[in-house]
């Protein structure tokens, strides 16, 4: 494994400082009813809406086909370019 540069170490330190270790959210990406990916946020600093909007944007940017996302059990989807809350997971 290659050693990290000073810049890479600084970036890692900055990123790890964002984690609070206690308060985070679970994001799940869906393609219809199939789970595409699940991950957690670093902290709970942003609203569920902001987390959903960003998850949809990043998925689209990286070519991941999703129809909706769940933020801690609350479902959102993009309708005509606007992120909207659609349901709660049961």
C-alpha positions as semicolon CSV with decimal commas, in nm:
position;residue;x (nm);y (nm);z (nm)
1;X;0,000;0,000;0,000
2;X;0,131;0,345;-0,092
3;X;0,189;0,605;0,176
4;X;-0,049;0,899;0,184
5;X;0,073;1,242;0,088
6;X;0,046;1,532;0,332
7;X;-0,257;1,662;0,137
8;X;-0,429;1,321;0,149
9;X;-0,367;1,293;0,524
10;X;-0,512;1,641;0,576
11;X;-0,819;1,551;0,369
12;X;-0,869;1,229;0,567
13;X;-0,833;1,417;0,897
14;X;-1,088;1,674;0,783
15;X;-1,334;1,404;0,670
16;X;-1,298;1,199;0,988
17;X;-1,356;1,514;1,198
18;X;-1,705;1,535;1,041
19;X;-1,814;1,209;1,206
20;X;-1,975;1,257;1,543
21;X;-2,003;0,883;1,609
22;X;-2,348;0,898;1,769
23;X;-2,582;1,084;1,540
24;X;-2,604;0,975;1,179
25;X;-2,869;0,871;0,928
26;X;-2,913;0,566;0,710
27;X;-2,963;0,639;0,340
28;X;-3,107;0,369;0,114
29;X;-3,123;0,400;-0,265
30;X;-3,407;0,216;-0,443
31;X;-3,476;0,116;-0,802
32;X;-3,850;0,061;-0,768
33;X;-3,871;-0,186;-0,474
34;X;-3,517;-0,320;-0,506
35;X;-3,249;-0,184;-0,274
36;X;-2,957;-0,055;-0,480
37;X;-2,731;0,063;-0,199
38;X;-2,741;0,150;0,170
39;X;-2,496;0,377;0,352
40;X;-2,480;0,613;0,648
41;X;-2,413;0,982;0,673
42;X;-2,125;1,117;0,879
43;X;-2,356;1,311;1,111
44;X;-2,712;1,437;1,141
45;X;-2,638;1,803;1,070
46;X;-2,863;1,826;0,763
47;X;-3,238;1,782;0,727
48;X;-3,386;1,462;0,586
49;X;-3,491;1,660;0,278
50;X;-3,135;1,789;0,220
51;X;-2,990;1,439;0,261
52;X;-3,247;1,295;0,018
53;X;-3,189;1,570;-0,239
54;X;-2,814;1,519;-0,224
55;X;-2,843;1,139;-0,244
56;X;-3,058;1,167;-0,557
57;X;-2,819;1,419;-0,712
58;X;-2,508;1,209;-0,643
59;X;-2,675;0,891;-0,772
60;X;-2,770;1,070;-1,094
61;X;-2,421;1,222;-1,126
62;X;-2,258;0,878;-1,100
63;X;-2,506;0,706;-1,329
64;X;-2,676;0,499;-1,058
65;X;-3,037;0,438;-1,160
66;X;-3,267;0,505;-0,863
67;X;-3,636;0,584;-0,844
68;X;-3,642;0,690;-0,479
69;X;-3,434;0,720;-0,162
70;X;-3,506;0,658;0,203
71;X;-3,361;0,870;0,483
72;X;-3,409;0,687;0,814
73;X;-3,727;0,527;0,681
74;X;-3,876;0,835;0,513
75;X;-3,903;0,797;0,135
76;X;-3,834;1,073;-0,116
77;X;-3,829;1,088;-0,494
78;X;-3,766;1,345;-0,762
79;X;-4,081;1,455;-0,944
80;X;-4,033;1,699;-1,232
81;X;-3,695;1,800;-1,090
82;X;-3,825;1,866;-0,739
83;X;-3,744;1,639;-0,443
84;X;-4,063;1,539;-0,264
85;X;-4,148;1,327;0,037
86;X;-4,361;1,034;-0,076
87;X;-4,401;0,787;0,212
88;X;-4,260;0,618;0,518
89;X;-4,114;0,267;0,501
90;X;-4,313;0,010;0,689
